[in-house]
């Protein structure tokens, strides 16, 4: 009998136990550049590992989720959000006999394109860029172009389409899309209570009666509802009642935390930091690369600023705009590497 690799054993196991609607590693649409198969890992496992070891993933630990540069270590960052999404998504995928490795890869990569200062930073770059700025699209740009991870088509599709207005082509991607919402609504409630912005008693009575006032019970109810309602189906869905209650809670969070709360008091200042640095780097690039068109210059500045952490963007703002003999200027080596990658001349 011919010896088979560990990867082939895993692929055979997938064929034997996964749902007929699951994504099979052996049937992946593949990568843009062909690579020899790994003897130990499936293609989706390799995607997960590449994302986990990427520089963009490491920077998530110092990027805002909702609260800017929190001093309290118990507030969520973009990285802890990503890990919570991954945990919820893997639980759902395992229960539905979907491909847990693909689910994990998509979950770990879905927010790599987020800016410093969270959605506040995204909004200002969306105003500045000629074609707008969307973090899901930038996440794909990060893994495809900036870090060139050569991921599979299925992972890229899940990352690109994790936002609420999109729909991934795989069930694993759909699981991440739901898990993202479940994670941020619930952990943002916890963080808002911790910050004193809301109290548990402020949460709508109807939501407490339906989900509970306890975070873990709310998450469990949402996860169980999706699993029970999606068994044996070719789509990942909540029941109508659960979806209705979930959307009411989400709308309440937007009204009382995301759009109108003390958490937003520093938003104008944060956006001014990003706007100022974006303009500064555009001008620097125009002076250095006189033959380059403005679109590529703006894209390069956007790639650079959007990839910064909260603390690094503040450091660069202080360095470039605040007079101080004590600040030693850091080089912008990566800016000029991006300029070469974007073809600036």
C-alpha positions as CSV (number, residue, x, y, z in Angstrom):
1,X,0.0,0.0,0.0
2,X,1.3,3.4,-0.9
3,X,2.1,5.7,2.0
4,X,0.0,8.9,2.1
5,X,1.0,12.2,3.6
6,X,-0.5,13.7,6.8
7,X,-2.2,16.3,4.5
8,X,-3.9,13.6,2.4
9,X,-5.1,11.9,5.6
10,X,-6.7,15.2,6.7
11,X,-8.3,15.7,3.3
12,X,-9.7,12.2,3.4
13,X,-11.0,12.8,6.9
14,X,-12.8,15.9,5.6
15,X,-14.5,13.9,2.9
16,X,-15.7,11.4,5.4
17,X,-17.0,13.6,8.1
18,X,-17.8,17.1,6.8
19,X,-21.2,18.3,5.6
20,X,-21.9,18.1,1.9
21,X,-22.1,21.9,2.0
22,X,-18.6,22.3,3.6
23,X,-15.6,23.5,1.7
24,X,-13.2,20.6,1.0
25,X,-9.5,21.5,1.2
26,X,-8.7,19.1,-1.6
27,X,-11.2,20.9,-3.8
28,X,-10.0,24.4,-3.2
29,X,-10.0,26.8,-6.2
30,X,-6.4,27.3,-5.4
31,X,-4.0,30.2,-5.2
32,X,-3.1,32.8,-7.9
33,X,0.4,31.3,-8.0
34,X,0.7,27.6,-7.8
35,X,2.6,26.1,-4.9
36,X,3.6,22.5,-4.2
37,X,1.3,21.0,-1.6
38,X,2.5,20.8,2.0
39,X,3.0,17.2,3.3
40,X,1.5,18.2,6.8
41,X,-1.0,20.9,6.2
42,X,-4.0,21.4,4.0
43,X,-4.3,24.6,1.9
44,X,-6.6,26.2,4.3
45,X,-4.4,25.4,7.3
46,X,-1.5,27.0,5.4
47,X,-3.7,30.1,4.9
48,X,-4.4,30.3,8.6
49,X,-0.7,30.0,9.5
50,X,0.4,32.7,7.0
51,X,-2.2,35.1,8.4
52,X,-1.2,34.3,12.0
53,X,2.5,35.0,11.3
54,X,1.9,38.2,9.2
55,X,3.0,41.6,10.4
56,X,-0.5,43.0,9.9
57,X,-1.9,40.5,12.3
58,X,0.6,41.4,15.0
59,X,-0.3,45.1,14.7
60,X,-3.9,44.4,15.5
61,X,-3.0,44.3,19.2
62,X,-2.5,48.1,19.2
63,X,-5.5,49.0,17.0
64,X,-8.8,50.4,18.3
65,X,-11.9,48.3,18.6
66,X,-14.3,51.0,20.0
67,X,-12.3,52.8,22.6
68,X,-9.2,54.8,21.6
69,X,-5.9,53.7,23.0
70,X,-7.4,52.4,26.3
71,X,-5.1,52.4,29.4
72,X,-7.3,49.6,30.9
73,X,-5.9,46.3,29.5
74,X,-9.4,44.7,29.8
75,X,-10.9,46.7,27.0
76,X,-11.0,45.0,23.6
77,X,-8.5,45.7,20.9
78,X,-8.8,44.8,17.3
79,X,-6.8,41.6,18.0
80,X,-8.8,40.4,20.9
81,X,-12.0,41.1,18.8
82,X,-10.5,38.9,16.0
83,X,-9.7,36.1,18.5
84,X,-13.2,36.2,19.9
85,X,-14.7,36.1,16.3
86,X,-12.5,33.1,15.6
87,X,-13.6,31.2,18.7
88,X,-17.3,31.8,18.0
89,X,-16.9,30.9,14.3
90,X,-15.0,27.7,15.0
91,X,-17.7,26.6,17.4
92,X,-20.4,27.1,14.9
93,X,-18.4,25.5,12.0
94,X,-17.6,22.5,14.1
95,X,-21.2,22.0,15.1
96,X,-22.4,22.3,11.5
97,X,-19.6,19.9,10.2
98,X,-18.0,22.7,8.1
99,X,-14.3,23.2,7.5
100,X,-13.0,24.7,10.7
101,X,-9.6,25.5,9.2
102,X,-11.0,27.6,6.5
103,X,-13.3,29.3,9.0
104,X,-10.3,30.1,11.3
105,X,-8.3,31.5,8.4
106,X,-11.1,33.8,7.3
107,X,-11.7,34.9,10.9
108,X,-8.1,35.7,11.7
109,X,-7.7,37.7,8.4
110,X,-11.0,39.5,8.3
111,X,-9.9,42.8,10.0
112,X,-6.3,43.1,8.8
113,X,-7.2,46.2,6.8
114,X,-8.6,48.2,9.7
115,X,-7.2,51.6,10.3
116,X,-5.9,53.1,13.5
117,X,-8.8,54.5,15.6
118,X,-11.2,51.9,14.3
119,X,-14.2,53.0,12.2
120,X,-13.4,56.6,12.9
121,X,-10.1,56.2,10.9
122,X,-12.0,54.3,8.2
123,X,-14.5,57.1,7.8
124,X,-11.8,59.8,7.3
125,X,-9.9,57.7,4.7
126,X,-13.2,57.0,3.0
127,X,-13.6,60.7,2.6
128,X,-10.0,61.3,1.4
129,X,-9.6,58.5,-1.1
130,X,-11.0,59.1,-4.6
131,X,-12.7,55.7,-4.7
132,X,-13.4,55.5,-0.9
133,X,-11.9,53.2,1.7
134,X,-13.4,50.0,3.0
135,X,-11.6,47.9,5.5
136,X,-12.7,44.6,4.1
137,X,-11.2,45.5,0.7
138,X,-8.0,46.8,2.3
139,X,-7.8,43.5,4.3
140,X,-7.6,41.7,0.9
141,X,-5.1,44.3,-0.3
142,X,-2.9,43.6,2.7
143,X,-2.8,39.8,2.2
144,X,-2.6,39.9,-1.6
145,X,-0.4,42.9,-2.3
146,X,1.3,44.4,0.7
147,X,2.3,41.1,2.4
148,X,1.8,38.8,-0.6
149,X,0.6,35.8,1.3
150,X,-0.8,34.1,-1.8
151,X,-3.9,32.8,0.0
152,X,-6.6,30.5,-1.5
153,X,-9.6,31.9,-3.3
154,X,-11.9,30.7,-0.6
155,X,-10.1,32.6,2.2
156,X,-9.9,35.7,0.1
157,X,-13.6,35.6,-0.6
158,X,-14.4,35.2,3.1
159,X,-12.2,38.1,4.1
160,X,-13.6,40.4,1.3
161,X,-17.3,39.6,2.1
162,X,-17.4,39.5,5.9
163,X,-19.1,42.9,6.1
164,X,-22.9,43.1,6.7
165,X,-23.7,44.3,3.2
166,X,-21.8,41.4,1.5
167,X,-22.4,37.6,1.2
168,X,-19.5,35.1,1.1
169,X,-19.7,32.2,-1.4
170,X,-18.8,29.6,1.2
171,X,-20.7,28.6,4.4
172,X,-17.5,29.0,6.3
173,X,-17.3,32.6,5.2
174,X,-21.0,33.1,6.1
175,X,-20.2,31.7,9.6
176,X,-17.5,34.3,10.1
177,X,-19.8,37.1,8.8
178,X,-22.3,36.2,11.6
179,X,-19.7,35.6,14.2
180,X,-18.2,39.0,13.6
181,X,-21.5,40.7,14.5
182,X,-22.2,38.4,17.5
183,X,-18.7,39.1,18.9
184,X,-18.6,42.9,18.5
185,X,-22.2,43.6,19.8
186,X,-21.6,41.5,22.9
187,X,-18.1,42.5,23.8
188,X,-18.9,46.2,23.0
189,X,-21.7,46.0,25.6
190,X,-19.3,44.7,28.1
191,X,-16.7,47.4,27.3
192,X,-19.3,50.2,27.3
193,X,-20.5,49.1,30.8
194,X,-16.9,49.0,32.0
195,X,-16.3,52.5,30.6
196,X,-19.4,53.8,32.4
197,X,-21.1,54.8,29.2
198,X,-24.1,52.5,29.8
199,X,-25.4,50.4,32.7
200,X,-26.9,46.9,32.4
201,X,-30.3,48.4,33.3
202,X,-30.1,50.7,30.2
203,X,-30.2,47.7,27.8
204,X,-33.7,47.5,26.4
205,X,-35.9,45.3,28.5
206,X,-37.1,43.3,25.5
207,X,-33.5,42.4,24.7
208,X,-32.8,41.3,28.3
209,X,-35.9,39.2,28.4
210,X,-35.0,37.5,25.1
211,X,-31.2,37.1,25.4
212,X,-30.5,37.7,29.1
213,X,-28.4,40.5,30.6
214,X,-25.4,38.2,30.8
215,X,-22.8,38.2,28.1
216,X,-22.1,34.5,27.9
217,X,-25.8,33.6,27.9
218,X,-26.5,36.1,25.1
219,X,-23.7,34.6,23.0
220,X,-24.7,31.1,23.7
221,X,-28.3,31.8,22.6
222,X,-27.2,33.4,19.4
223,X,-24.8,30.6,18.5
224,X,-27.3,27.9,19.4
225,X,-30.0,29.6,17.3
226,X,-27.7,29.7,14.2
227,X,-26.6,26.1,14.6
228,X,-30.1,24.8,15.1
229,X,-31.5,26.9,12.2
230,X,-28.7,26.1,9.8
231,X,-28.3,22.3,10.2
232,X,-28.4,20.6,6.8
233,X,-28.9,23.9,4.9
234,X,-26.9,25.6,2.2
235,X,-27.1,28.9,4.0
236,X,-26.2,30.2,7.5
237,X,-29.2,31.9,9.1
238,X,-30.8,32.9,12.4
239,X,-34.4,32.3,13.0
240,X,-36.7,35.2,12.3
241,X,-37.4,36.0,16.0
242,X,-33.7,35.9,17.0
243,X,-32.7,38.0,14.0
244,X,-35.3,40.6,14.8
245,X,-34.2,40.8,18.5
246,X,-30.5,40.8,17.5
247,X,-31.0,43.7,15.1
248,X,-32.9,45.7,17.7
249,X,-30.0,45.3,20.1
250,X,-27.6,46.3,17.4
251,X,-29.6,49.4,16.5
252,X,-29.7,50.3,20.2
253,X,-25.9,50.0,20.4
254,X,-25.4,52.3,17.4
255,X,-27.7,54.9,18.9
256,X,-26.3,54.8,22.5
257,X,-22.6,53.7,22.1
258,X,-21.3,53.8,18.6
259,X,-22.8,57.1,17.3
260,X,-23.7,59.1,20.4
261,X,-21.6,58.6,23.5
262,X,-18.5,59.7,25.4
263,X,-16.7,57.1,23.3
264,X,-17.0,59.4,20.4
265,X,-15.7,62.6,22.1
266,X,-12.2,62.1,20.8
267,X,-13.3,61.1,17.3
268,X,-12.7,64.6,15.7
269,X,-9.2,64.7,17.1
270,X,-8.4,61.1,16.0
271,X,-9.7,61.9,12.5
272,X,-7.6,65.1,12.3
273,X,-4.5,63.1,13.1
274,X,-5.1,60.7,10.2
275,X,-6.2,63.5,7.8
276,X,-3.0,65.5,8.6
277,X,-0.6,62.6,8.3
278,X,-2.3,61.4,5.0
279,X,-1.8,64.9,3.6
280,X,1.7,65.1,4.8
281,X,2.8,61.8,3.3
282,X,1.0,62.6,0.0
283,X,3.1,65.8,-0.2
284,X,6.3,64.0,0.7
285,X,5.7,61.5,-2.1
286,X,4.8,64.1,-4.7
287,X,8.1,65.9,-4.0
288,X,10.1,62.7,-4.2
289,X,8.3,60.9,-7.1
290,X,7.5,63.8,-9.5
291,X,6.6,61.6,-12.4
292,X,4.0,59.6,-10.5
293,X,0.2,60.2,-10.9
294,X,-1.8,61.4,-7.9
295,X,-3.9,58.2,-7.7
296,X,-0.8,56.0,-6.9
297,X,0.6,58.6,-4.5
298,X,-2.7,58.7,-2.6
299,X,-2.9,54.9,-2.5
300,X,0.7,54.6,-1.2
301,X,0.0,57.2,1.6
302,X,-3.3,55.3,2.4
303,X,-1.5,51.9,2.6
304,X,1.0,53.4,5.0
305,X,-1.3,55.3,7.3
306,X,-4.0,52.7,7.4
307,X,-1.5,50.1,8.5
308,X,-0.4,52.1,11.5
309,X,-1.3,51.2,15.0
310,X,-3.0,53.8,17.3
311,X,0.2,54.5,19.2
312,X,2.4,54.7,16.0
313,X,0.1,57.1,14.2
314,X,0.3,59.4,17.3
315,X,4.0,59.1,17.4
316,X,4.3,60.0,13.7
317,X,1.9,62.9,14.2
318,X,3.9,64.2,17.1
319,X,7.1,63.7,15.1
320,X,5.9,65.6,12.0
321,X,3.6,68.3,13.5
322,X,4.7,69.1,17.1
323,X,7.9,71.0,17.7
324,X,10.1,69.3,20.2
325,X,13.9,69.0,20.4
326,X,13.4,65.7,22.3
327,X,11.8,63.8,19.5
328,X,14.2,61.8,17.3
329,X,12.7,61.4,13.8
330,X,12.0,57.8,12.9
331,X,12.6,56.8,9.3
332,X,9.7,56.1,7.0
333,X,11.5,53.2,5.3
334,X,8.2,51.2,4.8
335,X,6.5,54.2,3.1
336,X,9.2,54.2,0.4
337,X,9.0,50.4,0.1
338,X,5.3,50.8,-0.5
339,X,6.1,53.5,-3.1
340,X,8.2,51.0,-5.0
341,X,5.5,48.4,-4.8
342,X,2.9,50.8,-6.1
343,X,5.2,51.8,-9.0
344,X,6.0,55.4,-8.0
345,X,8.7,57.0,-10.1
